[in-house]
Amino acid sequence: MLNLPYPLLLDGGFATELEDRFQKDLSGKLWSAKCLIEDPESIKAVHLAYFEAGSNIATTCSYQATLPGFMSAGYNEVEAEVAMRRSVQLAVAAREEYRASHANDVQPRLVALSVGCYGAYLAGGQEYTGDYGNATVDDLVCFHQHRLDILLQESGIDFILFETVPSRLEAEAISKLVHRYRKDKDGQFPPVCVSFSCQSEDRISDGTPLLEALEVLQSSGADGFEAVGVNCTKMTYIPSLVSLLVNWNKARGLATLVYPDGGQVWNAEARGWVPNTKLPPSDFASNLLHCLQKYDSKMFLIGGCCGVGPDHIRALRENAKTVFEA
């Protein structure tokens, strides 16, 4: 466990910030991961922008970074592994640069290793449906283990973040994988956080009840979870989902992850955002914090996903004090 002072502030969306700040065309299947090869400095700049906005956590630009993904895009295995490891190096470098320029900073500054779901690799919108075709639990275990074996060669990672998990099948695979790592590495394995994508007030994206998906996470006897929650989910569903999560997590001593998207609607067929659907920073912050203020717990990791930028995180930082210090 991390044993950190909660609440903690995550960062926001990465690909959308690369698009907005640097006008990157991320319509291909590699999405933000292509910048690990083509423009790594832009990635570090986004990390720094989120730290400056008040984020406690830099989430590595590895959501879409997989060996088969890079190789299908024409890169060889060595190039792919270098790019994947670079995602960690850039986040760690940004943290150290921020610390060096803010000598009086006493806030925790962490690096979360982003592990995107199998649906992100498929790049057809499956992270919002959980439709993995004929994939088995063992297929997903192998898929995630292979990339973790590469990414965890880098130092400086504080915890692993499995993101936008849409299916019961993948929850089972994560549970098995964490249990395997804990056993094989004799406890020398980072804490793990898991975040589900949801398409309703009480179910993850494949239709599984959220509470059932949470129980599946522990089905292999895996320990070492720091937090579980939801991300890449519309704000309208967040109040009900948070109610379920807080009660479940509190009984187990876990923190609650909440980082919804910024309201934008993704057109999977066109691989682009529907215009004029993003929430303004003030609305995003007030809506999210309103969901949390009725709970006496401070064990939250809050932030944003697609469509959420540094201004949204800054608004969260400025207004969170009122909610959590009251």
N, C-alpha and C positions, 0 to 999 in steps of 0.2 A: 504493500500500500504506500501511497505517496505521503500521507500525513501532512497535507498542506492546509493553509488557511483558506477556507472557502468563504464566499463564492469566488470563483475564478472566471476570468473572461477569455473565451476563445477568440480566434480571429474570424474572418468572414470568408466569403467566396474567393476562390483563387482564379479560376478561369475567367469569370466575369470581370475581375479586377484587371487581369492581363488584357482583356479585350478593351475595357474602358480606358485604362491608363496608357497602354502602349499600342492600342489599335491592332492587337494580334488577331489573325484569322485562325480560330481554333475549331473550325468546322469538321476537321478530319477525325479519324478514330483515336488518334493519340491525345486529342484535346490539349489540356495544359501541359502534358508531359513532353510535347514536342519542343517546348521552350527550354527544357533541360539540355537539349543539344543545340538548338538554334540561337538562344539568347538567355543563358543562365543568369546574367546580371539583372535582367528584368524580374526574375523570380526573387532574387535577394532584395530588390527594391520593394517588392510587394510585402515581403516579410517585415522589412523595416517600417513601412507605412503603417502596418497593423500594430507594431510595437509602439510607434509614436502616437497612435490613436488610443492606446491604453490596453491593448491585448496583453494578457499574461502568457499566451501560448502561441508559438509558431507551428502551424501544421504543415508538414513537409509536402512538397508538390509531387507526391507519388501516388495520388489517388488512381490515376490512369496508367501508372508506370509498371509494366509487366514485360517479362522477357518475350513471350509470344506476341504481345502487342507491338513492341519495337521491331521484332524480326519480320512480322507481317507487313510493316511499313518500309522494309528494305534495309534495315540496319542489321549488322552481324551481332553475334552473341557478345563479343567483347564490348562493342559500342553500347549495346543495350545495358550491360551490367554497369559500365562506367556512368551512364546517364542515371540509372536507378540510384546508385550510391551517391551521385552528385546531389540528389534531392535532399538527402540528409545533411551533406556537407554545407549546402547553401543556407539551410535553416539554422544550423549551428553557428555558421559564420555571421549571419545576421544578428543572432542573439549576442554574440561576443562584441560585434561592432556597436550594437545598441548600448550594451553595458559600458563599453569604453567611453562612450560619449555622454553617459548619464551616471557619473560617479556616485551620486547620492541616491540612486535608485535602490529601494529596499524591497520592491515587489518581486515575487517569484517570476522568473522568465524561463519557460519550459519549451521543450521541443516534443511535439507529438508526431509519431510516425503514422502517416495516413496510409491505411490499407483499404483501398476501394473494393467494392463488392465485385463478384464475378460478372454481374450485369454491366458494370462500367467497362470492363474489357470487351464484352460483346458489342457495346456501343450502338445498341438499337433501342434504347429506352427501357431495357429490362430491369434497371435498378428501380423503376417505378411500377413494375408488374410482378417481378419474381419469376417470370416465365423462362426457365433455364433448359427447356427441352428435355433431352434424355440424360442430362448431367446427374451424376450420383453424388452422395455425400463424400465418398472417397475421392471422386474427381475434384471436388471443391477443396478437400483437405490438401491434396497434392498441389493444386493451383496456388493456394495461399502459402503453403510451406515453402515452395520453391522461391517465391519472391521474398518471403521473410528471411530465408537463409542468405539471400544476397543483401538485403537492406540492413539486417542486423549486424553485418560486418563493420558498420560504421559506429563510432562512439558518439555520445552526446544525446542519445535518445532517452527521454524521461518516461514515456509511456507509449503504448501502441493503441491506435485508434482505428478499429474496424468501422467503416462508415457506410451509410446508406444501404444497410442490409435489408433486402426486400422480402426474404423468404425464410420459412421454417427450415428448409433444407440447409440453407447457408448458416443459420444459427446453430444447427446440429454440427455442421462441419467445423465452425469456429470453436465450439465447445470441445470437440474431439482434439482439435489441433492444440488448443491451449493446454489441455490435460497432457497431451504428449510432450509438449515442450517443458512443462513443469516437471514431469517425471524424468525426462532425458537430461535436462540441464540442472537438476538438483536444486531447483529454486532460483537459479541465476537467470531469470527471465523478467523483462520489464512488466510492470502492471499493465493491465489490459482494460480498455474501454470499448464498449460496443454501442453503436447507434443505428436504429432502424429507420427506414423510410416508411411512412404511413399515408394511406389514402382515405382514412376515415377517422372518426373520433376514438376508435378502440381496436383497430386492426392494422397490421402491417400490410405492405403493398400486395402480397399474394393472397390476402384475405384471412390469414391466420390471426386469431385474437392476440393482441399484444401480450397479455399476461401469459398466454400459452408459449409464445416465443421466448419470453423471459425465463420461463421454467426450463425450456429446452436448453438454454445456455448453460444451465447447471446440471444437465442430464448426465454428463460424463464425470461428474464429481470434480469439475475444474474449479480451482480457486484462483485467487489473484486478480479478480475483477475489481477495478477501482470505481467505475461508474457505468451505468447503462442509461440509454435514453433514445431520443429521436432527433433526426435531422432531415434536411431536404423535404420538409413537410409544410403544408400550407398553414398559416397562422390560425385560420379558423378552427383547425383541429387541435391546436396546442392545449387549450385549457383542460379539455377532457383527458388528453393523453398524459399531461403533467400530473393530474390527480391520480391516475393509475400508477404512474411511475414513482411518485414520491412515497406513496404507501408501501409499495413493493420494496423499494430501495431502503427505506427507513428500517424495515424489519431485518434487513441484512447488513446494515451499516455501510451502504454504498451511496455514492454521490449520484445526482441526477443530471444527465446530459440533456440540454435543450438548445438546439440551434437550427431554427426553421429557415426556410428560404425567404427571399425578400419579396415574394409575391409574384415574381415573374413566371410566365407559363412557357414551358419548353416544348417546341415542336420537334419531336424525335425524327419525323420523316424528313423535314427540311434541315434538321440539325441547327436550329437557331431559336432565338427568343422571340416570343410574340411581343410586339412593341407596346410601350406605355402600360405595363402591368407591375412595375416595381413600386414597393412601398417607400415613401419618403423616410429618411432616417428617424425623424422625431416620432412618426407613427409606428414604425417598426419597434423602436425602443419602448414606447409607452404601452403598446399592445403586449409585448413579451413580458415586461416587468409587471403589468397588471395581473398576468396569470400566476405570478410567483409570490406576490406580496401577501397573500393570505396564509402562506405556510410559515411555521416557526423555524423550519430548517434553513440553514444557510449553505447546505451541501449541494451547491449547484455549479455546473460548468455551463455557462451561457455564451452564446455568440450567434453567428449566422452562417448561412450556406449560400447557394447560388443567388446572385443579385444583391448580396449584402457586402458593402464596401467599408473602408475606414471611417467614413462619416457616420455610418450606422453603428459601428463599434464605439466610436467616440460618444455618440448619444447614449448608448448603453452604459458606458463608464460614468458619464456625468449624472445619469439618473438612477443608477443602481445604488448609489450611496443613500438616497432617500429611502429606498425599499429595504435594504439590508442593514442599515445602521439605525433604523427607527427603534 
